[in-house]
Amino acid sequence: MGFISVIWGIVSLLGMFLAFLPFLGILNWFVVPFAAIGVVLGYLAKSPDGLEKKSAGRLGFICSLVALCLSLFRLFLGGGIF
């Protein structure tokens, strides 16, 4: 599950960076739920049985959380969320 959360976090970061381009801000509405799922996957991937799984889950959690926060901030600035 840690590897899936890392992939999910990287894809959500790429989508967030793509949504910063002009006329593509609508993608933030798709990145927010995608990144929220990544945060949940990263949180669930933290397991005490191995260091590798724990670090991968943490990386996925952080990537998704950054994408979620920045996308919500971008939507707030653009007037998408009041």
mmCIF file of the N, C-alpha and C atoms, coordinates in Angstrom:
data_MODEL
# 
_entry.id   MODEL 
# 
loop_
_atom_site.group_PDB 
_atom_site.id 
_atom_site.type_symbol 
_atom_site.label_atom_id 
_atom_site.label_alt_id 
_atom_site.label_comp_id 
_atom_site.label_asym_id 
_atom_site.label_entity_id 
_atom_site.label_seq_id 
_atom_site.pdbx_PDB_ins_code 
_atom_site.Cartn_x 
_atom_site.Cartn_y 
_atom_site.Cartn_z 
_atom_site.occupancy 
_atom_site.B_iso_or_equiv 
_atom_site.pdbx_formal_charge 
_atom_site.auth_seq_id 
_atom_site.auth_comp_id 
_atom_site.auth_asym_id 
_atom_site.auth_atom_id 
_atom_site.pdbx_PDB_model_num 
ATOM 1   N N  . MET A 1 1  ? 0.822   -1.187 0.000   1.00 0.00 ? 1  MET A N  1 
ATOM 2   C CA . MET A 1 1  ? 0.000   0.000  0.000   1.00 0.00 ? 1  MET A CA 1 
ATOM 3   C C  . MET A 1 1  ? 0.873   1.262  0.000   1.00 0.00 ? 1  MET A C  1 
ATOM 4   N N  . GLY A 1 2  ? 2.086   1.159  0.534   1.00 0.00 ? 2  GLY A N  1 
ATOM 5   C CA . GLY A 1 2  ? 2.983   2.311  0.547   1.00 0.00 ? 2  GLY A CA 1 
ATOM 6   C C  . GLY A 1 2  ? 3.376   2.745  -0.850  1.00 0.00 ? 2  GLY A C  1 
ATOM 7   N N  . PHE A 1 3  ? 3.663   1.764  -1.710  1.00 0.00 ? 3  PHE A N  1 
ATOM 8   C CA . PHE A 1 3  ? 4.041   2.085  -3.089  1.00 0.00 ? 3  PHE A CA 1 
ATOM 9   C C  . PHE A 1 3  ? 2.883   2.748  -3.828  1.00 0.00 ? 3  PHE A C  1 
ATOM 10  N N  . ILE A 1 4  ? 1.674   2.277  -3.600  1.00 0.00 ? 4  ILE A N  1 
ATOM 11  C CA . ILE A 1 4  ? 0.495   2.866  -4.240  1.00 0.00 ? 4  ILE A CA 1 
ATOM 12  C C  . ILE A 1 4  ? 0.303   4.304  -3.773  1.00 0.00 ? 4  ILE A C  1 
ATOM 13  N N  . SER A 1 5  ? 0.523   4.557  -2.498  1.00 0.00 ? 5  SER A N  1 
ATOM 14  C CA . SER A 1 5  ? 0.349   5.926  -1.999  1.00 0.00 ? 5  SER A CA 1 
ATOM 15  C C  . SER A 1 5  ? 1.415   6.865  -2.566  1.00 0.00 ? 5  SER A C  1 
ATOM 16  N N  . VAL A 1 6  ? 2.629   6.358  -2.799  1.00 0.00 ? 6  VAL A N  1 
ATOM 17  C CA . VAL A 1 6  ? 3.670   7.189  -3.414  1.00 0.00 ? 6  VAL A CA 1 
ATOM 18  C C  . VAL A 1 6  ? 3.286   7.542  -4.850  1.00 0.00 ? 6  VAL A C  1 
ATOM 19  N N  . ILE A 1 7  ? 2.849   6.557  -5.607  1.00 0.00 ? 7  ILE A N  1 
ATOM 20  C CA . ILE A 1 7  ? 2.423   6.813  -6.995  1.00 0.00 ? 7  ILE A CA 1 
ATOM 21  C C  . ILE A 1 7  ? 1.246   7.782  -7.009  1.00 0.00 ? 7  ILE A C  1 
ATOM 22  N N  . TRP A 1 8  ? 0.302   7.570  -6.111  1.00 0.00 ? 8  TRP A N  1 
ATOM 23  C CA . TRP A 1 8  ? -0.882  8.425  -6.018  1.00 0.00 ? 8  TRP A CA 1 
ATOM 24  C C  . TRP A 1 8  ? -0.467  9.865  -5.684  1.00 0.00 ? 8  TRP A C  1 
ATOM 25  N N  . GLY A 1 9  ? 0.475   10.024 -4.779  1.00 0.00 ? 9  GLY A N  1 
ATOM 26  C CA . GLY A 1 9  ? 0.953   11.353 -4.398  1.00 0.00 ? 9  GLY A CA 1 
ATOM 27  C C  . GLY A 1 9  ? 1.690   12.050 -5.528  1.00 0.00 ? 9  GLY A C  1 
ATOM 28  N N  . ILE A 1 10 ? 2.512   11.308 -6.273  1.00 0.00 ? 10 ILE A N  1 
ATOM 29  C CA . ILE A 1 10 ? 3.232   11.911 -7.394  1.00 0.00 ? 10 ILE A CA 1 
ATOM 30  C C  . ILE A 1 10 ? 2.275   12.328 -8.495  1.00 0.00 ? 10 ILE A C  1 
ATOM 31  N N  . VAL A 1 11 ? 1.284   11.503 -8.776  1.00 0.00 ? 11 VAL A N  1 
ATOM 32  C CA . VAL A 1 11 ? 0.296   11.858 -9.803  1.00 0.00 ? 11 VAL A CA 1 
ATOM 33  C C  . VAL A 1 11 ? -0.509  13.081 -9.366  1.00 0.00 ? 11 VAL A C  1 
ATOM 34  N N  . SER A 1 12 ? -0.858  13.160 -8.100  1.00 0.00 ? 12 SER A N  1 
ATOM 35  C CA . SER A 1 12 ? -1.613  14.332 -7.638  1.00 0.00 ? 12 SER A CA 1 
ATOM 36  C C  . SER A 1 12 ? -0.750  15.595 -7.664  1.00 0.00 ? 12 SER A C  1 
ATOM 37  N N  . LEU A 1 13 ? 0.553   15.472 -7.378  1.00 0.00 ? 13 LEU A N  1 
ATOM 38  C CA . LEU A 1 13 ? 1.441   16.631 -7.500  1.00 0.00 ? 13 LEU A CA 1 
ATOM 39  C C  . LEU A 1 13 ? 1.575   17.085 -8.950  1.00 0.00 ? 13 LEU A C  1 
ATOM 40  N N  . LEU A 1 14 ? 1.695   16.134 -9.867  1.00 0.00 ? 14 LEU A N  1 
ATOM 41  C CA . LEU A 1 14 ? 1.775   16.489 -11.284 1.00 0.00 ? 14 LEU A CA 1 
ATOM 42  C C  . LEU A 1 14 ? 0.488   17.173 -11.760 1.00 0.00 ? 14 LEU A C  1 
ATOM 43  N N  . GLY A 1 15 ? -0.641  16.662 -11.321 1.00 0.00 ? 15 GLY A N  1 
ATOM 44  C CA . GLY A 1 15 ? -1.912  17.296 -11.662 1.00 0.00 ? 15 GLY A CA 1 
ATOM 45  C C  . GLY A 1 15 ? -2.029  18.690 -11.074 1.00 0.00 ? 15 GLY A C  1 
ATOM 46  N N  . MET A 1 16 ? -1.514  18.866 -9.859  1.00 0.00 ? 16 MET A N  1 
ATOM 47  C CA . MET A 1 16 ? -1.564  20.181 -9.232  1.00 0.00 ? 16 MET A CA 1 
ATOM 48  C C  . MET A 1 16 ? -0.695  21.176 -9.996  1.00 0.00 ? 16 MET A C  1 
ATOM 49  N N  . PHE A 1 17 ? 0.521   20.743 -10.397 1.00 0.00 ? 17 PHE A N  1 
ATOM 50  C CA . PHE A 1 17 ? 1.384   21.639 -11.166 1.00 0.00 ? 17 PHE A CA 1 
ATOM 51  C C  . PHE A 1 17 ? 0.786   21.957 -12.527 1.00 0.00 ? 17 PHE A C  1 
ATOM 52  N N  . LEU A 1 18 ? 0.123   21.001 -13.141 1.00 0.00 ? 18 LEU A N  1 
ATOM 53  C CA . LEU A 1 18 ? -0.537  21.241 -14.424 1.00 0.00 ? 18 LEU A CA 1 
ATOM 54  C C  . LEU A 1 18 ? -1.695  22.222 -14.259 1.00 0.00 ? 18 LEU A C  1 
ATOM 55  N N  . ALA A 1 19 ? -2.366  22.183 -13.118 1.00 0.00 ? 19 ALA A N  1 
ATOM 56  C CA . ALA A 1 19 ? -3.497  23.073 -12.871 1.00 0.00 ? 19 ALA A CA 1 
ATOM 57  C C  . ALA A 1 19 ? -3.062  24.514 -12.616 1.00 0.00 ? 19 ALA A C  1 
ATOM 58  N N  . PHE A 1 20 ? -1.773  24.751 -12.377 1.00 0.00 ? 20 PHE A N  1 
ATOM 59  C CA . PHE A 1 20 ? -1.290  26.120 -12.213 1.00 0.00 ? 20 PHE A CA 1 
ATOM 60  C C  . PHE A 1 20 ? -1.160  26.851 -13.543 1.00 0.00 ? 20 PHE A C  1 
ATOM 61  N N  . LEU A 1 21 ? -1.199  26.127 -14.649 1.00 0.00 ? 21 LEU A N  1 
ATOM 62  C CA . LEU A 1 21 ? -1.125  26.767 -15.958 1.00 0.00 ? 21 LEU A CA 1 
ATOM 63  C C  . LEU A 1 21 ? -2.419  27.540 -16.229 1.00 0.00 ? 21 LEU A C  1 
ATOM 64  N N  . PRO A 1 22 ? -2.321  28.648 -16.959 1.00 0.00 ? 22 PRO A N  1 
ATOM 65  C CA . PRO A 1 22 ? -3.533  29.401 -17.270 1.00 0.00 ? 22 PRO A CA 1 
ATOM 66  C C  . PRO A 1 22 ? -4.539  28.549 -18.050 1.00 0.00 ? 22 PRO A C  1 
ATOM 67  N N  . PHE A 1 23 ? -5.787  28.746 -17.768 1.00 0.00 ? 23 PHE A N  1 
ATOM 68  C CA . PHE A 1 23 ? -6.932  28.078 -18.387 1.00 0.00 ? 23 PHE A CA 1 
ATOM 69  C C  . PHE A 1 23 ? -7.040  26.593 -18.027 1.00 0.00 ? 23 PHE A C  1 
ATOM 70  N N  . LEU A 1 24 ? -6.215  26.109 -17.134 1.00 0.00 ? 24 LEU A N  1 
ATOM 71  C CA . LEU A 1 24 ? -6.314  24.723 -16.689 1.00 0.00 ? 24 LEU A CA 1 
ATOM 72  C C  . LEU A 1 24 ? -6.605  24.636 -15.192 1.00 0.00 ? 24 LEU A C  1 
ATOM 73  N N  . GLY A 1 25 ? -7.054  25.725 -14.605 1.00 0.00 ? 25 GLY A N  1 
ATOM 74  C CA . GLY A 1 25 ? -7.357  25.762 -13.181 1.00 0.00 ? 25 GLY A CA 1 
ATOM 75  C C  . GLY A 1 25 ? -8.511  24.863 -12.788 1.00 0.00 ? 25 GLY A C  1 
ATOM 76  N N  . ILE A 1 26 ? -9.339  24.477 -13.746 1.00 0.00 ? 26 ILE A N  1 
ATOM 77  C CA . ILE A 1 26 ? -10.460 23.584 -13.455 1.00 0.00 ? 26 ILE A CA 1 
ATOM 78  C C  . ILE A 1 26 ? -9.964  22.217 -12.980 1.00 0.00 ? 26 ILE A C  1 
ATOM 79  N N  . LEU A 1 27 ? -8.728  21.892 -13.312 1.00 0.00 ? 27 LEU A N  1 
ATOM 80  C CA . LEU A 1 27 ? -8.165  20.609 -12.877 1.00 0.00 ? 27 LEU A CA 1 
ATOM 81  C C  . LEU A 1 27 ? -8.024  20.526 -11.365 1.00 0.00 ? 27 LEU A C  1 
ATOM 82  N N  . ASN A 1 28 ? -8.001  21.669 -10.690 1.00 0.00 ? 28 ASN A N  1 
ATOM 83  C CA . ASN A 1 28 ? -7.917  21.646 -9.227  1.00 0.00 ? 28 ASN A CA 1 
ATOM 84  C C  . ASN A 1 28 ? -9.117  20.941 -8.611  1.00 0.00 ? 28 ASN A C  1 
ATOM 85  N N  . TRP A 1 29 ? -10.259 21.020 -9.266  1.00 0.00 ? 29 TRP A N  1 
ATOM 86  C CA . TRP A 1 29 ? -11.441 20.340 -8.748  1.00 0.00 ? 29 TRP A CA 1 
ATOM 87  C C  . TRP A 1 29 ? -11.281 18.824 -8.817  1.00 0.00 ? 29 TRP A C  1 
ATOM 88  N N  . PHE A 1 30 ? -10.438 18.340 -9.716  1.00 0.00 ? 30 PHE A N  1 
ATOM 89  C CA . PHE A 1 30 ? -10.178 16.903 -9.805  1.00 0.00 ? 30 PHE A CA 1 
ATOM 90  C C  . PHE A 1 30 ? -9.006  16.490 -8.914  1.00 0.00 ? 30 PHE A C  1 
ATOM 91  N N  . VAL A 1 31 ? -8.074  17.410 -8.708  1.00 0.00 ? 31 VAL A N  1 
ATOM 92  C CA . VAL A 1 31 ? -6.893  17.102 -7.896  1.00 0.00 ? 31 VAL A CA 1 
ATOM 93  C C  . VAL A 1 31 ? -7.262  17.003 -6.419  1.00 0.00 ? 31 VAL A C  1 
ATOM 94  N N  . VAL A 1 32 ? -8.185  17.819 -5.955  1.00 0.00 ? 32 VAL A N  1 
ATOM 95  C CA . VAL A 1 32 ? -8.535  17.831 -4.526  1.00 0.00 ? 32 VAL A CA 1 
ATOM 96  C C  . VAL A 1 32 ? -9.048  16.473 -4.045  1.00 0.00 ? 32 VAL A C  1 
ATOM 97  N N  . PRO A 1 33 ? -10.042 15.857 -4.682  1.00 0.00 ? 33 PRO A N  1 
ATOM 98  C CA . PRO A 1 33 ? -10.456 14.535 -4.181  1.00 0.00 ? 33 PRO A CA 1 
ATOM 99  C C  . PRO A 1 33 ? -9.398  13.456 -4.419  1.00 0.00 ? 33 PRO A C  1 
ATOM 100 N N  . PHE A 1 34 ? -8.655  13.578 -5.524  1.00 0.00 ? 34 PHE A N  1 
ATOM 101 C CA . PHE A 1 34 ? -7.593  12.611 -5.817  1.00 0.00 ? 34 PHE A CA 1 
ATOM 102 C C  . PHE A 1 34 ? -6.521  12.666 -4.738  1.00 0.00 ? 34 PHE A C  1 
ATOM 103 N N  . ALA A 1 35 ? -6.116  13.871 -4.344  1.00 0.00 ? 35 ALA A N  1 
ATOM 104 C CA . ALA A 1 35 ? -5.104  14.029 -3.307  1.00 0.00 ? 35 ALA A CA 1 
ATOM 105 C C  . ALA A 1 35 ? -5.645  13.616 -1.936  1.00 0.00 ? 35 ALA A C  1 
ATOM 106 N N  . ALA A 1 36 ? -6.927  13.842 -1.694  1.00 0.00 ? 36 ALA A N  1 
ATOM 107 C CA . ALA A 1 36 ? -7.515  13.422 -0.418  1.00 0.00 ? 36 ALA A CA 1 
ATOM 108 C C  . ALA A 1 36 ? -7.480  11.899 -0.284  1.00 0.00 ? 36 ALA A C  1 
ATOM 109 N N  . ILE A 1 37 ? -7.723  11.197 -1.364  1.00 0.00 ? 37 ILE A N  1 
ATOM 110 C CA . ILE A 1 37 ? -7.614  9.736  -1.341  1.00 0.00 ? 37 ILE A CA 1 
ATOM 111 C C  . ILE A 1 37 ? -6.157  9.333  -1.104  1.00 0.00 ? 37 ILE A C  1 
ATOM 112 N N  . GLY A 1 38 ? -5.220  10.070 -1.688  1.00 0.00 ? 38 GLY A N  1 
ATOM 113 C CA . GLY A 1 38 ? -3.806  9.797  -1.474  1.00 0.00 ? 38 GLY A CA 1 
ATOM 114 C C  . GLY A 1 38 ? -3.387  10.003 -0.033  1.00 0.00 ? 38 GLY A C  1 
ATOM 115 N N  . VAL A 1 39 ? -3.956  11.005 0.617   1.00 0.00 ? 39 VAL A N  1 
ATOM 116 C CA . VAL A 1 39 ? -3.658  11.240 2.040   1.00 0.00 ? 39 VAL A CA 1 
ATOM 117 C C  . VAL A 1 39 ? -4.146  10.057 2.873   1.00 0.00 ? 39 VAL A C  1 
ATOM 118 N N  . VAL A 1 40 ? -5.332  9.576  2.573   1.00 0.00 ? 40 VAL A N  1 
ATOM 119 C CA . VAL A 1 40 ? -5.874  8.430  3.314   1.00 0.00 ? 40 VAL A CA 1 
ATOM 120 C C  . VAL A 1 40 ? -5.028  7.183  3.061   1.00 0.00 ? 40 VAL A C  1 
ATOM 121 N N  . LEU A 1 41 ? -4.648  6.945  1.807   1.00 0.00 ? 41 LEU A N  1 
ATOM 122 C CA . LEU A 1 41 ? -3.810  5.780  1.498   1.00 0.00 ? 41 LEU A CA 1 
ATOM 123 C C  . LEU A 1 41 ? -2.459  5.874  2.191   1.00 0.00 ? 41 LEU A C  1 
ATOM 124 N N  . GLY A 1 42 ? -1.866  7.058  2.201   1.00 0.00 ? 42 GLY A N  1 
ATOM 125 C CA . GLY A 1 42 ? -0.587  7.236  2.875   1.00 0.00 ? 42 GLY A CA 1 
ATOM 126 C C  . GLY A 1 42 ? -0.688  7.029  4.366   1.00 0.00 ? 42 GLY A C  1 
ATOM 127 N N  . TYR A 1 43 ? -1.790  7.453  4.949   1.00 0.00 ? 43 TYR A N  1 
ATOM 128 C CA . TYR A 1 43 ? -1.987  7.257  6.385   1.00 0.00 ? 43 TYR A CA 1 
ATOM 129 C C  . TYR A 1 43 ? -2.170  5.777  6.711   1.00 0.00 ? 43 TYR A C  1 
ATOM 130 N N  . LEU A 1 44 ? -2.920  5.081  5.875   1.00 0.00 ? 44 LEU A N  1 
ATOM 131 C CA . LEU A 1 44 ? -3.161  3.660  6.117   1.00 0.00 ? 44 LEU A CA 1 
ATOM 132 C C  . LEU A 1 44 ? -1.939  2.797  5.826   1.00 0.00 ? 44 LEU A C  1 
ATOM 133 N N  . ALA A 1 45 ? -1.013  3.315  5.018   1.00 0.00 ? 45 ALA A N  1 
ATOM 134 C CA . ALA A 1 45 ? 0.161   2.521  4.639   1.00 0.00 ? 45 ALA A CA 1 
ATOM 135 C C  . ALA A 1 45 ? 1.206   2.464  5.735   1.00 0.00 ? 45 ALA A C  1 
ATOM 136 N N  . LYS A 1 46 ? 1.092   3.308  6.740   1.00 0.00 ? 46 LYS A N  1 
ATOM 137 C CA . LYS A 1 46 ? 2.074   3.278  7.832   1.00 0.00 ? 46 LYS A CA 1 
ATOM 138 C C  . LYS A 1 46 ? 1.857   2.016  8.656   1.00 0.00 ? 46 LYS A C  1 
ATOM 139 N N  . SER A 1 47 ? 2.795   1.104  8.557   1.00 0.00 ? 47 SER A N  1 
ATOM 140 C CA . SER A 1 47 ? 2.682   -0.148 9.309   1.00 0.00 ? 47 SER A CA 1 
ATOM 141 C C  . SER A 1 47 ? 3.945   -0.354 10.136  1.00 0.00 ? 47 SER A C  1 
ATOM 142 N N  . PRO A 1 48 ? 3.831   -0.942 11.299  1.00 0.00 ? 48 PRO A N  1 
ATOM 143 C CA . PRO A 1 48 ? 4.990   -1.103 12.177  1.00 0.00 ? 48 PRO A CA 1 
ATOM 144 C C  . PRO A 1 48 ? 5.918   -2.256 11.796  1.00 0.00 ? 48 PRO A C  1 
ATOM 145 N N  . ASP A 1 49 ? 5.570   -3.070 10.784  1.00 0.00 ? 49 ASP A N  1 
ATOM 146 C CA . ASP A 1 49 ? 6.362   -4.262 10.521  1.00 0.00 ? 49 ASP A CA 1 
ATOM 147 C C  . ASP A 1 49 ? 7.590   -4.025 9.642   1.00 0.00 ? 49 ASP A C  1 
ATOM 148 N N  . GLY A 1 50 ? 7.718   -2.860 9.018   1.00 0.00 ? 50 GLY A N  1 
ATOM 149 C CA . GLY A 1 50 ? 8.894   -2.647 8.178   1.00 0.00 ? 50 GLY A CA 1 
ATOM 150 C C  . GLY A 1 50 ? 9.171   -1.187 7.949   1.00 0.00 ? 50 GLY A C  1 
ATOM 151 N N  . LEU A 1 51 ? 10.458  -0.855 7.863   1.00 0.00 ? 51 LEU A N  1 
ATOM 152 C CA . LEU A 1 51 ? 10.849  0.534  7.666   1.00 0.00 ? 51 LEU A CA 1 
ATOM 153 C C  . LEU A 1 51 ? 10.524  1.009  6.255   1.00 0.00 ? 51 LEU A C  1 
ATOM 154 N N  . GLU A 1 52 ? 10.677  0.118  5.268   1.00 0.00 ? 52 GLU A N  1 
ATOM 155 C CA . GLU A 1 52 ? 10.431  0.490  3.888   1.00 0.00 ? 52 GLU A CA 1 
ATOM 156 C C  . GLU A 1 52 ? 8.974   0.919  3.683   1.00 0.00 ? 52 GLU A C  1 
ATOM 157 N N  . LYS A 1 53 ? 8.073   0.118  4.180   1.00 0.00 ? 53 LYS A N  1 
ATOM 158 C CA . LYS A 1 53 ? 6.659   0.428  4.018   1.00 0.00 ? 53 LYS A CA 1 
ATOM 159 C C  . LYS A 1 53 ? 6.297   1.714  4.742   1.00 0.00 ? 53 LYS A C  1 
ATOM 160 N N  . LYS A 1 54 ? 6.902   1.915  5.896   1.00 0.00 ? 54 LYS A N  1 
ATOM 161 C CA . LYS A 1 54 ? 6.590   3.103  6.673   1.00 0.00 ? 54 LYS A CA 1 
ATOM 162 C C  . LYS A 1 54 ? 7.080   4.357  5.967   1.00 0.00 ? 54 LYS A C  1 
ATOM 163 N N  . SER A 1 55 ? 8.279   4.318  5.392   1.00 0.00 ? 55 SER A N  1 
ATOM 164 C CA . SER A 1 55 ? 8.809   5.502  4.721   1.00 0.00 ? 55 SER A CA 1 
ATOM 165 C C  . SER A 1 55 ? 8.065   5.769  3.421   1.00 0.00 ? 55 SER A C  1 
ATOM 166 N N  . ALA A 1 56 ? 7.670   4.723  2.709   1.00 0.00 ? 56 ALA A N  1 
ATOM 167 C CA . ALA A 1 56 ? 6.905   4.920  1.481   1.00 0.00 ? 56 ALA A CA 1 
ATOM 168 C C  . ALA A 1 56 ? 5.534   5.502  1.799   1.00 0.00 ? 56 ALA A C  1 
ATOM 169 N N  . GLY A 1 57 ? 4.914   5.016  2.847   1.00 0.00 ? 57 GLY A N  1 
ATOM 170 C CA . GLY A 1 57 ? 3.620   5.561  3.248   1.00 0.00 ? 57 GLY A CA 1 
ATOM 171 C C  . GLY A 1 57 ? 3.722   7.012  3.668   1.00 0.00 ? 57 GLY A C  1 
ATOM 172 N N  . ARG A 1 58 ? 4.807   7.345  4.359   1.00 0.00 ? 58 ARG A N  1 
ATOM 173 C CA . ARG A 1 58 ? 5.025   8.722  4.787   1.00 0.00 ? 58 ARG A CA 1 
ATOM 174 C C  . ARG A 1 58 ? 5.251   9.639  3.583   1.00 0.00 ? 58 ARG A C  1 
ATOM 175 N N  . LEU A 1 59 ? 6.036   9.168  2.607   1.00 0.00 ? 59 LEU A N  1 
ATOM 176 C CA . LEU A 1 59 ? 6.297   9.967  1.409   1.00 0.00 ? 59 LEU A CA 1 
ATOM 177 C C  . LEU A 1 59 ? 5.014   10.204 0.619   1.00 0.00 ? 59 LEU A C  1 
ATOM 178 N N  . GLY A 1 60 ? 4.207   9.170  0.446   1.00 0.00 ? 60 GLY A N  1 
ATOM 179 C CA . GLY A 1 60 ? 2.929   9.319  -0.241  1.00 0.00 ? 60 GLY A CA 1 
ATOM 180 C C  . GLY A 1 60 ? 1.987   10.255 0.497   1.00 0.00 ? 60 GLY A C  1 
ATOM 181 N N  . PHE A 1 61 ? 1.983   10.151 1.820   1.00 0.00 ? 61 PHE A N  1 
ATOM 182 C CA . PHE A 1 61 ? 1.151   11.027 2.647   1.00 0.00 ? 61 PHE A CA 1 
ATOM 183 C C  . PHE A 1 61 ? 1.563   12.482 2.475   1.00 0.00 ? 61 PHE A C  1 
ATOM 184 N N  . ILE A 1 62 ? 2.870   12.750 2.513   1.00 0.00 ? 62 ILE A N  1 
ATOM 185 C CA . ILE A 1 62 ? 3.358   14.126 2.409   1.00 0.00 ? 62 ILE A CA 1 
ATOM 186 C C  . ILE A 1 62 ? 3.113   14.697 1.020   1.00 0.00 ? 62 ILE A C  1 
ATOM 187 N N  . CYS A 1 63 ? 3.377   13.917 -0.030  1.00 0.00 ? 63 CYS A N  1 
ATOM 188 C CA . CYS A 1 63 ? 3.142   14.396 -1.397  1.00 0.00 ? 63 CYS A CA 1 
ATOM 189 C C  . CYS A 1 63 ? 1.670   14.731 -1.621  1.00 0.00 ? 63 CYS A C  1 
ATOM 190 N N  . SER A 1 64 ? 0.803   13.846 -1.168  1.00 0.00 ? 64 SER A N  1 
ATOM 191 C CA . SER A 1 64 ? -0.637  14.081 -1.345  1.00 0.00 ? 64 SER A CA 1 
ATOM 192 C C  . SER A 1 64 ? -1.119  15.257 -0.505  1.00 0.00 ? 64 SER A C  1 
ATOM 193 N N  . LEU A 1 65 ? -0.573  15.399 0.687   1.00 0.00 ? 65 LEU A N  1 
ATOM 194 C CA . LEU A 1 65 ? -0.981  16.501 1.555   1.00 0.00 ? 65 LEU A CA 1 
ATOM 195 C C  . LEU A 1 65 ? -0.551  17.846 0.968   1.00 0.00 ? 65 LEU A C  1 
ATOM 196 N N  . VAL A 1 66 ? 0.642   17.912 0.417   1.00 0.00 ? 66 VAL A N  1 
ATOM 197 C CA . VAL A 1 66 ? 1.114   19.146 -0.228  1.00 0.00 ? 66 VAL A CA 1 
ATOM 198 C C  . VAL A 1 66 ? 0.230   19.479 -1.425  1.00 0.00 ? 66 VAL A C  1 
ATOM 199 N N  . ALA A 1 67 ? -0.077  18.483 -2.250  1.00 0.00 ? 67 ALA A N  1 
ATOM 200 C CA . ALA A 1 67 ? -0.928  18.713 -3.413  1.00 0.00 ? 67 ALA A CA 1 
ATOM 201 C C  . ALA A 1 67 ? -2.321  19.161 -2.986  1.00 0.00 ? 67 ALA A C  1 
ATOM 202 N N  . LEU A 1 68 ? -2.852  18.556 -1.934  1.00 0.00 ? 68 LEU A N  1 
ATOM 203 C CA . LEU A 1 68 ? -4.177  18.924 -1.445  1.00 0.00 ? 68 LEU A CA 1 
ATOM 204 C C  . LEU A 1 68 ? -4.200  20.362 -0.933  1.00 0.00 ? 68 LEU A C  1 
ATOM 205 N N  . CYS A 1 69 ? -3.221  20.732 -0.125  1.00 0.00 ? 69 CYS A N  1 
ATOM 206 C CA . CYS A 1 69 ? -3.189  22.086 0.440   1.00 0.00 ? 69 CYS A CA 1 
ATOM 207 C C  . CYS A 1 69 ? -3.002  23.143 -0.634  1.00 0.00 ? 69 CYS A C  1 
ATOM 208 N N  . LEU A 1 70 ? -2.090  22.911 -1.562  1.00 0.00 ? 70 LEU A N  1 
ATOM 209 C CA . LEU A 1 70 ? -1.845  23.904 -2.609  1.00 0.00 ? 70 LEU A CA 1 
ATOM 210 C C  . LEU A 1 70 ? -3.017  24.010 -3.581  1.00 0.00 ? 70 LEU A C  1 
ATOM 211 N N  . SER A 1 71 ? -3.668  22.903 -3.871  1.00 0.00 ? 71 SER A N  1 
ATOM 212 C CA . SER A 1 71 ? -4.838  22.959 -4.751  1.00 0.00 ? 71 SER A CA 1 
ATOM 213 C C  . SER A 1 71 ? -5.997  23.687 -4.084  1.00 0.00 ? 71 SER A C  1 
ATOM 214 N N  . LEU A 1 72 ? -6.208  23.433 -2.801  1.00 0.00 ? 72 LEU A N  1 
ATOM 215 C CA . LEU A 1 72 ? -7.259  24.153 -2.087  1.00 0.00 ? 72 LEU A CA 1 
ATOM 216 C C  . LEU A 1 72 ? -6.942  25.645 -2.001  1.00 0.00 ? 72 LEU A C  1 
ATOM 217 N N  . PHE A 1 73 ? -5.674  25.974 -1.788  1.00 0.00 ? 73 PHE A N  1 
ATOM 218 C CA . PHE A 1 73 ? -5.270  27.377 -1.750  1.00 0.00 ? 73 PHE A CA 1 
ATOM 219 C C  . PHE A 1 73 ? -5.490  28.043 -3.102  1.00 0.00 ? 73 PHE A C  1 
ATOM 220 N N  . ARG A 1 74 ? -5.170  27.338 -4.181  1.00 0.00 ? 74 ARG A N  1 
ATOM 221 C CA . ARG A 1 74 ? -5.373  27.873 -5.535  1.00 0.00 ? 74 ARG A CA 1 
ATOM 222 C C  . ARG A 1 74 ? -6.853  28.078 -5.818  1.00 0.00 ? 74 ARG A C  1 
ATOM 223 N N  . LEU A 1 75 ? -7.676  27.143 -5.397  1.00 0.00 ? 75 LEU A N  1 
ATOM 224 C CA . LEU A 1 75 ? -9.127  27.305 -5.574  1.00 0.00 ? 75 LEU A CA 1 
ATOM 225 C C  . LEU A 1 75 ? -9.655  28.475 -4.749  1.00 0.00 ? 75 LEU A C  1 
ATOM 226 N N  . PHE A 1 76 ? -9.119  28.657 -3.558  1.00 0.00 ? 76 PHE A N  1 
ATOM 227 C CA . PHE A 1 76 ? -9.520  29.778 -2.713  1.00 0.00 ? 76 PHE A CA 1 
ATOM 228 C C  . PHE A 1 76 ? -9.142  31.117 -3.357  1.00 0.00 ? 76 PHE A C  1 
ATOM 229 N N  . LEU A 1 77 ? -7.937  31.190 -3.907  1.00 0.00 ? 77 LEU A N  1 
ATOM 230 C CA . LEU A 1 77 ? -7.494  32.429 -4.556  1.00 0.00 ? 77 LEU A CA 1 
ATOM 231 C C  . LEU A 1 77 ? -8.296  32.740 -5.809  1.00 0.00 ? 77 LEU A C  1 
ATOM 232 N N  . GLY A 1 78 ? -8.657  31.720 -6.558  1.00 0.00 ? 78 GLY A N  1 
ATOM 233 C CA . GLY A 1 78 ? -9.391  31.915 -7.795  1.00 0.00 ? 78 GLY A CA 1 
ATOM 234 C C  . GLY A 1 78 ? -10.877 32.134 -7.618  1.00 0.00 ? 78 GLY A C  1 
ATOM 235 N N  . GLY A 1 79 ? -11.363 32.040 -6.403  1.00 0.00 ? 79 GLY A N  1 
ATOM 236 C CA . GLY A 1 79 ? -12.783 32.253 -6.137  1.00 0.00 ? 79 GLY A CA 1 
ATOM 237 C C  . GLY A 1 79 ? -13.606 30.987 -6.280  1.00 0.00 ? 79 GLY A C  1 
ATOM 238 N N  . GLY A 1 80 ? -12.969 29.825 -6.391  1.00 0.00 ? 80 GLY A N  1 
ATOM 239 C CA . GLY A 1 80 ? -13.703 28.581 -6.516  1.00 0.00 ? 80 GLY A CA 1 
ATOM 240 C C  . GLY A 1 80 ? -14.299 28.117 -5.201  1.00 0.00 ? 80 GLY A C  1 
ATOM 241 N N  . ILE A 1 81 ? -13.642 28.466 -4.103  1.00 0.00 ? 81 ILE A N  1 
ATOM 242 C CA . ILE A 1 81 ? -14.133 28.122 -2.768  1.00 0.00 ? 81 ILE A CA 1 
ATOM 243 C C  . ILE A 1 81 ? -14.251 29.421 -1.983  1.00 0.00 ? 81 ILE A C  1 
ATOM 244 N N  . PHE A 1 82 ? -15.405 29.657 -1.431  1.00 0.00 ? 82 PHE A N  1 
ATOM 245 C CA . PHE A 1 82 ? -15.603 30.909 -0.687  1.00 0.00 ? 82 PHE A CA 1 
ATOM 246 C C  . PHE A 1 82 ? -15.430 30.663 0.774   1.00 0.00 ? 82 PHE A C  1 
# 
